[in-house]
Amino acid sequence: MGKIFCLMGKSSTGKDTIYKHLLEKIDLKRVVLYTTRPIREHEKDGIEYHFCTREKKEAFEKAGKIIEQRTYQTIHGPWDYFTVDDGSIDLSKWDYLMIGTLEAYESLCSYYTKDKIVPIYIEVEDGLRLSRALDRERQQQEPKYEEMCRRFLGDAKDFSKERLEECNIKKVFENVSLDDTVSKIIDYISEIRQNS
């Protein structure tokens, strides 16, 4: 049976970059989440996310297709992120990689069972993380600095030591060197697959 490897961490820990490198180096299918937030300049629909309207999200809800969801009250209004049972996940055939939150991880464990979901938690020192977030936001045509700050502060609560313990997240990958971090995660995934 397949597994979903759930990449998690605070904002600006390098999750998107690590995710892309892992998909290039090992055979995992992508789980593409849905979101109602605006698309960023460098993003493509169906690659980073499926970008959709709140009306489309409500239609998924009515159809009972949403596996997990979370809504962030931003200064630009509510932004939803959610995983949809749209037929793209088949654990009888494949292993998958996705980016999520602790709440998403918990919901996935409930939906698919805990033995099918493998947490991969990424950590970066807060000062470096804030610097990365600021650099990324400066590259946007219309930077959203207030939202960046809200996310940074929200992460302290969302990924607190207590929350990590509640979710039984013990394995942590410190992202100091991208190549080293990716290599360690590949070794970890390979070990999990061999022991399954």
C-alpha positions as CSV (number, residue, x, y, z in Angstrom):
1,M,0.0,0.0,0.0
2,G,1.2,3.5,-0.8
3,K,1.9,6.3,1.6
4,I,1.5,10.1,1.6
5,F,4.7,11.9,2.7
6,C,3.5,15.1,4.2
7,L,6.0,17.9,4.1
8,M,5.4,20.5,6.9
9,G,7.0,23.5,8.5
10,K,6.6,27.1,9.2
11,S,6.5,29.6,6.4
12,S,9.8,30.3,4.6
13,T,11.5,27.1,5.7
14,G,12.1,26.0,2.1
15,K,9.2,23.6,1.8
16,D,8.4,24.5,-1.8
17,T,12.0,24.2,-2.9
18,I,12.5,20.9,-1.1
19,Y,9.3,19.6,-2.5
20,K,10.4,20.4,-6.1
21,H,13.8,18.8,-5.5
22,L,12.3,15.6,-4.0
23,L,9.9,15.2,-7.0
24,E,12.9,15.5,-9.4
25,K,15.0,13.0,-7.5
26,I,12.6,10.2,-6.4
27,D,9.5,8.6,-7.8
28,L,6.6,10.2,-5.9
29,K,3.3,11.5,-7.3
30,R,2.2,15.0,-6.4
31,V,-0.8,15.9,-4.3
32,V,-1.8,19.3,-5.5
33,L,-3.9,21.2,-2.9
34,Y,-6.7,23.7,-3.7
35,T,-6.7,27.3,-2.6
36,T,-8.9,30.4,-2.8
37,R,-6.0,32.7,-2.3
38,P,-4.8,34.8,-5.3
39,I,-2.1,33.3,-7.5
40,R,1.4,34.7,-7.1
41,E,3.4,35.9,-10.0
42,H,5.7,32.9,-10.3
43,E,2.9,30.3,-9.8
44,K,1.0,28.2,-12.3
45,D,-2.5,26.8,-11.7
46,G,-2.4,23.1,-11.2
47,I,1.3,23.1,-10.3
48,E,1.7,24.8,-6.9
49,Y,-2.1,24.8,-6.2
50,H,-5.4,24.4,-8.0
51,F,-6.6,28.1,-7.7
52,C,-10.3,28.3,-7.4
53,T,-13.2,30.4,-6.2
54,R,-15.0,30.2,-2.9
55,E,-18.1,29.0,-4.9
56,K,-16.2,26.1,-6.3
57,K,-14.9,25.2,-2.8
58,E,-18.5,25.3,-1.5
59,A,-19.5,22.9,-4.3
60,F,-16.8,20.5,-3.2
61,E,-18.1,20.7,0.4
62,K,-21.7,20.0,-0.7
63,A,-20.4,17.0,-2.6
64,G,-18.5,15.7,0.4
65,K,-15.2,15.8,-1.5
66,I,-13.1,17.8,1.0
67,I,-10.6,15.6,2.9
68,E,-9.1,18.5,5.0
69,Q,-9.3,22.2,5.0
70,R,-8.2,25.3,6.8
71,T,-9.0,29.0,6.4
72,Y,-6.7,31.9,7.3
73,Q,-8.3,35.2,8.1
74,T,-5.8,37.5,6.2
75,I,-5.9,41.3,5.8
76,H,-7.1,40.5,2.3
77,G,-10.0,38.4,3.5
78,P,-10.3,34.7,4.1
79,W,-7.9,32.4,2.2
80,D,-8.8,28.7,2.1
81,Y,-6.4,25.8,1.6
82,F,-7.9,22.3,1.2
83,T,-7.3,18.8,-0.2
84,V,-10.0,17.3,-2.4
85,D,-10.9,13.7,-3.0
86,D,-10.9,14.3,-6.8
87,G,-9.7,10.8,-7.8
88,S,-6.1,11.9,-8.1
89,I,-4.9,9.9,-5.0
90,D,-4.7,6.1,-5.4
91,L,-2.7,4.6,-2.5
92,S,-3.2,1.1,-3.9
93,K,-0.7,2.0,-6.6
94,W,1.5,5.0,-5.7
95,D,3.3,6.9,-3.0
96,Y,2.6,10.7,-2.9
97,L,4.3,13.9,-1.7
98,M,2.4,16.9,-0.5
99,I,2.9,20.1,1.5
100,G,0.6,20.6,4.5
101,T,0.1,21.9,8.0
102,L,-0.2,20.0,11.3
103,E,-4.0,20.3,10.9
104,A,-3.9,18.9,7.4
105,Y,-1.6,16.0,8.7
106,E,-4.2,15.2,11.4
107,S,-7.1,15.2,9.0
108,L,-5.2,13.1,6.5
109,C,-4.4,10.6,9.2
110,S,-8.1,10.4,10.1
111,Y,-9.2,10.1,6.5
112,Y,-6.6,7.5,5.3
113,T,-5.4,6.1,8.6
114,K,-2.2,7.1,10.4
115,D,0.0,4.3,9.0
116,K,-0.5,5.7,5.5
117,I,0.7,9.3,6.3
118,V,4.4,10.0,7.0
119,P,5.2,13.4,8.5
120,I,8.4,15.2,7.3
121,Y,8.9,18.3,9.4
122,I,11.3,21.1,8.2
123,E,12.8,23.6,10.6
124,V,14.8,26.8,10.0
125,E,16.1,29.3,12.6
126,D,13.5,32.1,13.0
127,G,15.8,35.0,12.0
128,L,16.8,33.3,8.7
129,R,13.1,32.4,8.1
130,L,12.0,36.0,8.5
131,S,14.8,37.2,6.2
132,R,13.7,34.7,3.5
133,A,10.1,35.7,3.8
134,L,11.0,39.3,3.4
135,D,13.2,38.6,0.3
136,R,10.4,36.6,-1.3
137,E,7.7,39.3,-0.6
138,R,9.9,42.0,-2.0
139,Q,9.9,40.2,-5.4
140,Q,6.1,40.4,-5.7
141,Q,4.6,43.2,-7.8
142,E,2.4,44.1,-4.9
143,P,4.1,42.9,-1.7
144,K,1.8,41.9,1.1
145,Y,4.1,42.6,4.1
146,E,1.3,42.7,6.7
147,E,0.2,39.2,5.6
148,M,3.8,38.0,5.7
149,C,4.0,39.2,9.3
150,R,0.7,37.6,10.2
151,R,1.9,34.3,8.9
152,F,5.2,34.5,10.7
153,L,3.5,35.2,14.0
154,G,0.8,32.6,13.4
155,D,3.4,29.9,12.8
156,A,4.7,30.2,16.3
157,K,1.3,29.0,17.6
158,D,0.5,26.6,14.7
159,F,3.8,24.8,15.0
160,S,4.5,25.1,18.7
161,K,6.4,22.4,20.5
162,E,3.2,21.3,22.2
163,R,1.4,21.0,18.9
164,L,4.3,18.9,17.4
165,E,4.2,16.7,20.5
166,E,0.4,16.3,20.2
167,C,0.9,15.1,16.6
168,N,3.7,12.8,17.6
169,I,6.2,14.6,15.3
170,K,9.6,13.6,16.4
171,K,11.7,13.5,13.3
172,V,12.9,17.0,12.4
173,F,15.0,18.1,9.3
174,E,16.9,21.3,9.9
175,N,17.2,23.1,6.6
176,V,20.6,24.7,6.8
177,S,21.9,23.4,3.5
178,L,19.3,22.6,0.9
179,D,21.3,19.7,-0.8
180,D,22.0,18.1,2.6
181,T,18.4,18.4,3.7
182,V,17.1,17.0,0.5
183,S,19.6,14.1,0.7
184,K,18.6,13.3,4.3
185,I,14.9,13.3,3.4
186,I,15.5,11.0,0.4
187,D,17.3,8.6,2.7
188,Y,14.4,8.8,5.2
189,I,11.7,8.2,2.5
190,S,13.7,5.3,1.1
191,E,14.0,3.7,4.6
192,I,10.2,4.0,5.1
193,R,9.5,2.5,1.7
194,Q,11.8,-0.4,2.3
195,N,10.2,-1.2,5.7
196,S,6.7,-1.0,4.4
